[in-house]
Amino acid sequence: MLKLRNEYPRPHFRRDDWLSLNGKWEFEFDDNKDGELRGLHKGDIKLSGEINVPFTYQYKESGIGDKTFHDTLWYRRSFVYDKAGKSIILGFNASDYITTVWINGHYAISHRGGFSPFTVDITKFVEEGENVIVVRCYDPLDPTIPRGKQSWLNDPFACWYTPNSGIWQSVWIDFVGEDSIEDFSITPDIDTNSFSGEIKLRNLLADLIEIKVYYDNKMIKRQMISPDGKYTRYSVNMMEINFVDEVTYWTPEHPNLFYVDINLYKNGALLDSVHTRFGMRKISVQDGRILLNNKPLYQRLILDQGYWKDSGLTPPGVDDIKKDIQLTKEMGFNGARKHQKFEDPYYYYLADELGLLTWCEMPSAYNFNSDEVSYITDEWQAIVNTAKKFSSIITYVPLNESWGIRKVMNSKEQQNFAKSLYYLTKSVDASRLVSTNDGWENISDGDILAIHDYSSLGSEMKVKYNEKTYNCAFQTFRRVLANDNEYRGQPVLLTEFGGIMFAKDQRDDNWGYNSAAKDDREFYDRLKELIDGIYEADLQGFCYTQLTDVQQEVNGLLDENHDLKVDAAKIREILSR
């Protein structure tokens, strides 16, 4: 039985009247790239196969499981519209890489980017009764486009994996009035007990915006705002709920949430209602330390690549996502660095709810040129604009290990690109931290100095990582800082280390870092030695590689089925210093 993703797909931007478009679609490869010439976009030609959306053809849950390369894919299905007077917003959470949509033969939108969500108003193309939606996805093996850990050779190699092509996250329709909320933002301020942001209207017809705030199932604030046009800035000040203790702050231990309804009206009639929530929390830096809610925060992160054996990048279901977060916390980690992937929104939503700090990372491209600059810049801006709606996200990573900027050590052009991504990120969301080029060859313009080191000796950490050595080589060929960049007193974190695999998993092309642990006892001893060394060094946190096995990389604390390979209590004991 194939998995079916039937939950509301955008929980942080939820509406009550909607239709899931997940499940069975007609499907066809277009290796000759002549589908439009054959009229497939018109919607009246049945496609030759079927696929289970949002799973991709390379993986079992799609119902296909074909790992051969096809760069052009067509999808077709119908839906029934029986809500006269309602406008129709079509949404895709993610589709890789260039996605073009037709409704009843009419062009609706073309979107570039494999990880950023998008929506489009299709009201003018829809008729009462049955309607046909056709989607074409073009996803080449091109290292210039942001692809993260998806192999640009198609076949897996080293730490790159079988790709996910086409639609790989949920598709749905929202039904709204003649005007609707196209976007919004919420930025909390614990120092003033307020929150602020911007509301973007789709059609500029509403004459009133209402904001309702709830805490502990009670409405604590109601504010009415007149729209200022397409974009309306707002600020909501709230009374302290407790005059003695700060009981409403969001922390991993106490993930308190405020619930918000944003309503649009015209002449007293409700046009649109969006439900969301946020945590009252602040992330900042002071004197080389990271602070959460003005108190020192030591981060114990796990590297999480978000792959599943039978569905690749697409989580099989919400319960599977929740299980990963619960096991992460059970092992004693207080956060996760989501690596080379902008994750399914339910991951961040549940991290908000369950209390897990998260880092948001831009999937890398690998071939520096003017197109790569454009592709990364555009998609990263869209990702950050979505990511800032989640309270659990505290750090952004636009670049990783100089991927896509391989000459950044000395190239002013590539250094300037990295700097531009730092300031772009801050222009979209100034409330989080940014690790500009995580791993090595760090840029001075960054809130964090992030180091990757897969040394097997924890005893080296204290000697290696102190202010006097940050400009020195720490591995055989990489330096902490790019040339002509300097350490400015930022918090220093070891954001990749470990990667220990078990000898029992060592076969064929499977691999981990350094030698394999022959048994559980050796694994725990080696992990403890590394953790002890890290705690002795002057660091503000760490990120262990990694949560799960991923295809040929078998250094996870969980196996490829996301089941524990280790004793969670033992890991927690080692981390709990």
Secondary structure, DSSP 8 states (H G I E B T S, - for coil): ------S-S-GGGB-SSEEE--EEEEEEE-TTS-TTTTTGGGS-S--SEEEEETS-TTSGGGT----S---EEEEEEEEEE--TT-EEEEEES-EESEEEEEETTEEEEEEE-SS--EEEE-GGG--SEEEEEEEEEE----TTS--TTB-TTSS-BTTBB----EE-S-EEEEEE-SS-EEEE--EEETTTTEEEEEEEESSS---EEEEEEEETTEEEEEEEE---SSEEEEEEE---S-SSS-TTBB-SSSB--EEEEEEEEETTEEEEEEEEEE-B--EEEETTEEEETTEE--EEEEEE---BTTTBTS-S-HHHHHHHHHHHHHTT--EEEETTS---HHHHHHHHHHT-EEEEE-----S-SHHHHHHHHHHHHHHHHHHTT-TTEEEEESEETTTT-TTTTT-HHHHHHHHHHHHHHHHH-TTSEE-TEEBSSB-SSSS-EEEE---S-GGGHHHHSSGGGTTSB-SSS-BSB-TT----S--EEEEEEE---BGGG--TT-B-SSS-BSSHHHHHHHHHHHHHHHHHSS-SEEEEE-SB-BTTB---SB-TTS-BSS-HHHHHHHH--
